[in-house]
């Protein structure tokens, strides 16, 4: 596996990445696709909640909060 490809929840705050693959199945996959998380979409990690979960991401101009469990199923390439 390419060293630049990591799960989305591991992206440091303030950094951006490009979606490479969604490994989720079923309704969770459909929700991610509906949110605009498709291959080659740029995602920026904005901030973590005080407890560390969920994490806020900017996706196509919208701010979306994803739990680490969900974000771990999105593989991204660091930019």
PyMOL commands that set and color helices and strands:
alter all, ss='L'
color gray80, all
select helices_A, chain A and resi 8-10+26-34+68-71
alter helices_A, ss='H'
color red, helices_A
select strands_A, chain A and resi 5-7+16-22+42-48+55-59+62-66+74-78
alter strands_A, ss='S'
color yellow, strands_A
deselect
rebuild
show_as cartoon
